[in-house]
């Protein structure tokens, strides 16, 4: 059974600081996704990582994938309040047929 | 380009009733997946449909069922509702062709069972 673990689950940080969210998964996969969810809202797709060594950046967020270590990271640079949200990583191990297995999410609060 | 549309957005039902939720995927997307989100269990995969066929199902009882129509629209049905079925139900649409597997989520249907 595929397990996806995120840490930390809760993170409070100040604006301007850098931080990293980690996503470990238990079985072989070369497809990993990061989503953002605002309170009461749906999931917004942030990054799709499809191969070992993949790195993608969008604004202050950068995601990477190491399939050998079964680890993905979401790095936040110079955080701003608007990035406050819950961030989920999800792994697709079955070519789509098994659906996405999500981590529990990282609840990120960025304080002025 | 229209996004994923789920209806209704909110529902209140009584224990023992049944409910049907609807999802219209992004035009051209043939895959529709359903997820249940609760504070305790997080996001859990219910099932996926591709070209009107259920490809797989998550670990949910048979009270949860679904179908997909020829226009890729999908419905999810929950029979004999229980209090624990209260959740946000999310539908995801994806092309599922080759490496194009990115899933786009609808706004969800928030179901409350009383």
Interface residues (C-beta under 8 A of the other chain):
Chain A: X31 X33 X35 X41 X42 X43 X44 X45 X48 X50 X88 X90 X92 X94 X96 X97 X98 X99 X100 X101 X102 X103 X104 X105
Chain B: X31 X33 X35 X42 X43 X44 X45 X46 X47 X48 X50 X55 X56 X58 X90 X92 X94 X96 X99 X101 X102 X103 X104 X105 X106 X107 X108
